[in-house]
Amino acid sequence: ICSAFVETIRFFHSAHDILSVLDFSNQNVWINMIEHLLSAAHHVATSLSEHRIVLLQSGGPDHKEVDSILSSLAQLMVDSSYYTIKGFCYLIDKEWFCYGLAPPQGYDPWCTFHAFLHAVVEMMRQQPEIFEFNERFITFL
């Protein structure tokens, strides 16, 4: 977990702020970020499925959005109840709205939420048959 998580954190820190990462004119940077997130989340999910304790701490309140992305993706990877619309909405509620990362607090949470949703779409493209929802639902969110 450590190396993938550290690489993800380094990626975010090297960008100085999330808005510079989300410069959609540079799609390579965006795709690279999504790949880092999915890789780190996979390592977290593997540890969770092996009943290991995992602590996500990205380095302070300025980067707590990384924790939410990784936690959400890892849970989605290990718990099939989140493959349903109801389960997915519950996941978003507990990891984003209850954690204080949802609007109207500011613009950054929306950007990081968009990164999470993009990663979910990439997961859905790998195994679309396991999800109760599709990309139109994600676009609606």
Backbone as CSV, one residue per row, in Angstrom:
resi,resn,N_x,N_y,N_z,CA_x,CA_y,CA_z,C_x,C_y,C_z
1,ILE,0.842,-1.187,0.000,0.000,0.000,0.000,0.873,1.231,0.000
2,CYS,1.902,1.189,0.802,2.709,2.380,1.029,3.196,3.020,-0.261
3,SER,3.801,2.269,-1.135,4.394,2.884,-2.326,3.331,3.509,-3.227
4,ALA,2.219,2.819,-3.448,1.165,3.379,-4.295,0.538,4.606,-3.643
5,PHE,0.329,4.541,-2.343,-0.271,5.668,-1.635,0.675,6.861,-1.644
6,VAL,1.952,6.606,-1.373,2.939,7.688,-1.368,3.044,8.324,-2.747
7,GLU,3.031,7.510,-3.806,3.079,8.062,-5.161,1.862,8.936,-5.442
8,THR,0.700,8.509,-4.979,-0.512,9.302,-5.181,-0.409,10.630,-4.436
9,ILE,0.054,10.585,-3.194,0.205,11.807,-2.407,1.245,12.722,-3.053
10,ARG,2.362,12.154,-3.495,3.385,12.960,-4.168,2.812,13.634,-5.406
11,PHE,1.992,12.895,-6.134,1.384,13.440,-7.340,0.562,14.675,-6.991
12,PHE,-0.261,14.569,-5.947,-1.086,15.701,-5.545,-0.234,16.849,-5.012
13,HIS,0.776,16.547,-4.190,1.630,17.600,-3.637,2.427,18.297,-4.724
14,SER,2.886,17.559,-5.717,3.683,18.166,-6.774,2.848,19.102,-7.643
15,ALA,1.556,18.923,-7.630,0.668,19.780,-8.414,0.393,21.108,-7.703
16,HIS,0.793,21.218,-6.459,0.612,22.399,-5.619,-0.837,22.611,-5.203
17,ASP,-1.746,22.446,-6.065,-3.153,22.435,-5.672,-3.937,21.637,-6.701
18,ILE,-5.070,21.189,-6.274,-5.871,20.268,-7.098,-6.310,20.918,-8.403
19,LEU,-6.495,22.219,-8.414,-6.963,22.880,-9.630,-5.930,22.808,-10.743
20,SER,-4.641,22.832,-10.392,-3.629,22.731,-11.439,-3.593,21.327,-12.030
21,VAL,-3.922,20.315,-11.216,-3.998,18.947,-11.727,-5.169,18.815,-12.690
22,LEU,-6.223,19.551,-12.397,-7.452,19.407,-13.161,-7.517,20.338,-14.362
23,ASP,-6.376,20.686,-14.884,-6.316,21.452,-16.119,-6.624,20.475,-17.257
24,PHE,-7.865,20.486,-17.687,-8.325,19.487,-18.650,-7.654,19.619,-20.013
25,SER,-6.911,20.689,-20.232,-6.196,20.813,-21.494,-5.012,19.851,-21.548
26,ASN,-4.589,19.354,-20.391,-3.503,18.381,-20.336,-4.066,17.038,-19.894
27,GLN,-4.616,16.308,-20.840,-5.281,15.047,-20.528,-4.323,13.996,-19.996
28,ASN,-3.046,14.057,-20.383,-2.087,13.078,-19.870,-1.925,13.186,-18.363
29,VAL,-1.901,14.409,-17.852,-1.790,14.605,-16.404,-3.023,14.058,-15.704
30,TRP,-4.185,14.344,-16.258,-5.448,13.865,-15.676,-5.483,12.333,-15.662
31,ILE,-5.183,11.704,-16.779,-5.201,10.241,-16.866,-4.179,9.640,-15.911
32,ASN,-3.009,10.252,-15.818,-1.982,9.779,-14.899,-2.486,9.828,-13.457
33,MET,-3.175,10.898,-13.108,-3.726,11.013,-11.761,-4.754,9.913,-11.495
34,ILE,-5.635,9.663,-12.453,-6.653,8.624,-12.287,-5.990,7.254,-12.134
35,GLU,-4.962,6.997,-12.914,-4.229,5.731,-12.797,-3.599,5.585,-11.417
36,HIS,-2.987,6.652,-10.901,-2.403,6.615,-9.558,-3.480,6.336,-8.509
37,LEU,-4.606,6.995,-8.637,-5.693,6.792,-7.679,-6.191,5.358,-7.703
38,LEU,-6.409,4.811,-8.895,-6.908,3.437,-9.001,-5.880,2.432,-8.488
39,SER,-4.622,2.671,-8.758,-3.571,1.774,-8.278,-3.498,1.777,-6.756
40,ALA,-3.489,2.965,-6.167,-3.443,3.059,-4.709,-4.690,2.456,-4.080
41,ALA,-5.858,2.717,-4.668,-7.108,2.155,-4.143,-7.097,0.629,-4.237
42,HIS,-6.513,0.095,-5.297,-6.416,-1.363,-5.440,-5.574,-1.955,-4.314
43,HIS,-4.487,-1.300,-3.984,-3.647,-1.782,-2.878,-4.398,-1.728,-1.548
44,VAL,-5.144,-0.658,-1.335,-5.952,-0.542,-0.120,-7.006,-1.642,-0.097
45,ALA,-7.691,-1.850,-1.219,-8.737,-2.876,-1.302,-8.171,-4.271,-1.047
46,THR,-6.995,-4.551,-1.577,-6.358,-5.842,-1.356,-6.095,-6.051,0.127
47,SER,-5.579,-5.035,0.781,-5.319,-5.138,2.223,-6.614,-5.331,3.008
48,LEU,-7.645,-4.601,2.636,-8.934,-4.757,3.307,-9.489,-6.161,3.132
49,SER,-9.378,-6.691,1.921,-9.905,-8.038,1.674,-9.095,-9.111,2.408
50,GLU,-7.869,-8.775,2.789,-7.039,-9.683,3.588,-7.192,-9.403,5.084
51,HIS,-8.204,-8.619,5.429,-8.548,-8.283,6.817,-7.429,-7.551,7.544
52,ARG,-6.691,-6.742,6.817,-5.675,-5.888,7.419,-6.292,-4.545,7.770
53,ILE,-5.742,-3.917,8.774,-6.170,-2.571,9.143,-5.448,-1.581,8.240
54,VAL,-6.215,-0.651,7.683,-5.654,0.348,6.781,-5.990,1.734,7.322
55,LEU,-4.976,2.565,7.444,-5.164,3.954,7.853,-4.759,4.844,6.692
56,LEU,-5.688,5.653,6.237,-5.403,6.606,5.170,-5.224,7.977,5.795
57,GLN,-4.060,8.540,5.621,-3.794,9.879,6.128,-2.864,10.556,5.139
58,SER,-3.433,11.431,4.349,-2.707,11.988,3.213,-1.809,13.162,3.542
59,GLY,-1.803,13.603,4.736,-0.882,14.675,5.063,-1.534,15.991,5.407
60,GLY,-2.623,15.953,6.078,-3.205,17.193,6.560,-4.520,17.550,5.919
61,PRO,-5.149,18.582,6.460,-6.492,18.955,5.998,-6.533,19.462,4.559
62,ASP,-5.405,19.914,4.037,-5.399,20.410,2.667,-5.491,19.293,1.640
63,HIS,-5.273,18.057,2.060,-5.288,16.945,1.120,-6.223,15.823,1.570
64,LYS,-7.213,16.144,2.394,-8.122,15.100,2.870,-8.979,14.537,1.736
65,GLU,-9.068,15.271,0.620,-9.849,14.760,-0.508,-9.230,13.487,-1.071
66,VAL,-7.913,13.337,-0.981,-7.265,12.107,-1.466,-7.735,10.924,-0.632
67,ASP,-7.853,11.129,0.679,-8.343,10.064,1.558,-9.742,9.613,1.141
68,SER,-10.602,10.580,0.847,-11.978,10.239,0.450,-12.013,9.487,-0.870
69,ILE,-11.192,9.913,-1.815,-11.159,9.212,-3.109,-10.694,7.777,-2.915
70,LEU,-9.575,7.592,-2.214,-9.028,6.250,-2.033,-9.955,5.371,-1.213
71,SER,-10.509,5.930,-0.158,-11.433,5.165,0.675,-12.666,4.736,-0.120
72,SER,-13.225,5.668,-0.859,-14.423,5.366,-1.654,-14.145,4.306,-2.712
73,LEU,-13.041,4.474,-3.440,-12.711,3.506,-4.497,-12.415,2.128,-3.918
74,ALA,-11.656,2.084,-2.819,-11.318,0.797,-2.204,-12.578,0.077,-1.719
75,GLN,-13.480,0.813,-1.093,-14.725,0.198,-0.632,-15.556,-0.313,-1.802
76,LEU,-15.574,0.448,-2.869,-16.292,0.026,-4.067,-15.692,-1.256,-4.634
77,MET,-14.382,-1.392,-4.525,-13.706,-2.580,-5.048,-13.971,-3.833,-4.217
78,VAL,-14.203,-3.680,-2.911,-14.340,-4.868,-2.050,-15.766,-5.190,-1.625
79,ASP,-16.686,-4.265,-1.780,-18.046,-4.485,-1.278,-19.061,-4.341,-2.406
80,SER,-19.614,-5.451,-2.829,-20.540,-5.460,-3.962,-21.851,-4.726,-3.675
81,SER,-22.145,-4.431,-2.413,-23.378,-3.682,-2.134,-23.299,-2.267,-2.721
82,TYR,-22.088,-1.783,-2.965,-21.925,-0.456,-3.552,-22.079,-0.473,-5.072
83,TYR,-22.287,-1.630,-5.661,-22.516,-1.732,-7.109,-23.948,-1.352,-7.474
84,THR,-24.813,-1.259,-6.468,-26.199,-0.875,-6.717,-26.322,0.652,-6.648
85,ILE,-27.393,1.178,-7.203,-27.618,2.625,-7.134,-27.753,3.062,-5.679
86,LYS,-28.546,2.353,-4.906,-28.741,2.701,-3.500,-27.420,2.618,-2.731
87,GLY,-26.665,1.560,-2.942,-25.388,1.399,-2.251,-24.374,2.457,-2.648
88,PHE,-24.330,2.790,-3.938,-23.404,3.799,-4.420,-23.754,5.170,-3.843
89,CYS,-25.037,5.487,-3.793,-25.463,6.758,-3.199,-25.115,6.799,-1.712
90,TYR,-25.251,5.678,-1.020,-24.869,5.609,0.392,-23.366,5.855,0.551
91,LEU,-22.566,5.244,-0.317,-21.111,5.433,-0.280,-20.752,6.908,-0.460
92,ILE,-21.370,7.548,-1.427,-21.114,8.969,-1.666,-21.524,9.799,-0.454
93,ASP,-22.662,9.477,0.117,-23.131,10.225,1.278,-22.151,10.110,2.441
94,LYS,-21.727,8.889,2.763,-20.874,8.713,3.946,-19.439,9.142,3.722
95,GLU,-18.918,9.034,2.514,-17.512,9.380,2.272,-17.311,10.798,1.769
96,TRP,-18.360,11.426,1.283,-18.215,12.782,0.730,-19.037,13.802,1.502
97,PHE,-20.346,13.626,1.556,-21.187,14.617,2.220,-20.953,14.640,3.721
98,CYS,-20.900,13.495,4.361,-20.696,13.451,5.811,-19.272,13.825,6.203
99,TYR,-18.340,13.691,5.296,-16.940,14.020,5.573,-16.653,15.497,5.308
100,GLY,-17.639,16.201,4.786,-17.486,17.630,4.565,-16.791,17.997,3.271
101,LEU,-16.816,17.108,2.287,-16.135,17.401,1.029,-17.088,17.693,-0.114
102,ALA,-18.327,17.879,0.202,-19.289,18.141,-0.867,-19.661,19.618,-0.874
103,PRO,-20.087,20.130,-1.992,-20.523,21.520,-2.071,-21.629,21.789,-1.063
104,PRO,-21.862,22.995,-0.643,-21.362,24.239,-1.219,-20.066,24.761,-0.609
105,GLN,-19.272,23.965,0.056,-18.072,24.447,0.722,-17.058,25.063,-0.234
106,GLY,-17.031,24.645,-1.471,-16.059,25.237,-2.369,-15.914,24.464,-3.659
107,TYR,-15.009,24.947,-4.480,-14.815,24.385,-5.813,-13.956,23.129,-5.786
108,ASP,-12.903,23.121,-4.957,-11.990,21.974,-4.920,-12.696,20.650,-4.667
109,PRO,-13.641,20.589,-3.691,-14.312,19.302,-3.483,-15.022,18.790,-4.737
110,TRP,-15.587,19.687,-5.539,-16.229,19.250,-6.773,-15.206,18.641,-7.720
111,CYS,-14.023,19.253,-7.806,-12.982,18.740,-8.699,-12.518,17.356,-8.264
112,THR,-12.312,17.182,-6.969,-11.876,15.880,-6.487,-12.998,14.850,-6.617
113,PHE,-14.237,15.295,-6.435,-15.370,14.396,-6.641,-15.420,13.964,-8.105
114,HIS,-15.124,14.883,-8.999,-15.082,14.548,-10.419,-14.007,13.503,-10.693
115,ALA,-12.852,13.626,-10.035,-11.779,12.633,-10.190,-12.254,11.268,-9.697
116,PHE,-12.959,11.238,-8.572,-13.519,9.988,-8.057,-14.479,9.376,-9.075
117,LEU,-15.388,10.191,-9.592,-16.361,9.673,-10.563,-15.673,9.174,-11.830
118,HIS,-14.644,9.865,-12.277,-13.903,9.419,-13.453,-13.266,8.051,-13.186
119,ALA,-12.713,7.873,-12.002,-12.122,6.578,-11.650,-13.192,5.484,-11.612
120,VAL,-14.382,5.822,-11.122,-15.486,4.846,-11.109,-15.851,4.447,-12.532
121,VAL,-15.907,5.418,-13.427,-16.206,5.121,-14.833,-15.164,4.172,-15.405
122,GLU,-13.896,4.395,-15.079,-12.841,3.493,-15.557,-13.043,2.082,-15.009
123,MET,-13.464,1.970,-13.752,-13.772,0.651,-13.181,-14.953,0.013,-13.908
124,MET,-15.958,0.830,-14.205,-17.153,0.321,-14.887,-16.820,-0.183,-16.287
125,ARG,-15.894,0.458,-16.941,-15.503,0.030,-18.287,-14.829,-1.331,-18.264
126,GLN,-14.196,-1.666,-17.143,-13.545,-2.973,-17.010,-14.569,-4.089,-16.796
127,GLN,-15.612,-3.803,-16.003,-16.620,-4.813,-15.687,-18.008,-4.175,-15.629
128,PRO,-18.549,-3.773,-16.752,-19.841,-3.072,-16.729,-21.000,-3.934,-16.216
129,GLU,-20.873,-5.231,-16.341,-21.971,-6.116,-15.961,-22.193,-6.201,-14.448
130,ILE,-21.234,-5.800,-13.631,-21.415,-5.931,-12.185,-22.107,-4.716,-11.563
131,PHE,-22.193,-3.624,-12.305,-22.789,-2.405,-11.765,-24.256,-2.289,-12.167
132,GLU,-25.084,-1.841,-11.220,-26.501,-1.623,-11.486,-26.712,-0.311,-12.250
133,PHE,-25.731,0.552,-12.241,-25.839,1.852,-12.901,-24.844,1.919,-14.053
134,ASN,-24.988,2.968,-14.856,-24.120,3.112,-16.026,-23.501,4.514,-16.052
135,GLU,-22.788,4.812,-17.141,-22.108,6.100,-17.246,-23.078,7.269,-17.279
136,ARG,-24.285,7.063,-17.777,-25.285,8.156,-17.763,-25.624,8.549,-16.336
137,PHE,-25.717,7.561,-15.454,-25.986,7.838,-14.046,-24.832,8.652,-13.438
138,ILE,-23.599,8.261,-13.752,-22.429,8.972,-13.245,-22.418,10.407,-13.779
139,THR,-22.738,10.575,-15.049,-22.803,11.916,-15.646,-23.862,12.760,-14.947
140,PHE,-24.984,12.141,-14.598,-26.047,12.839,-13.886,-25.541,13.361,-12.542
141,LEU,-24.742,12.542,-11.855,-24.199,12.979,-10.556,-23.312,14.193,-10.724
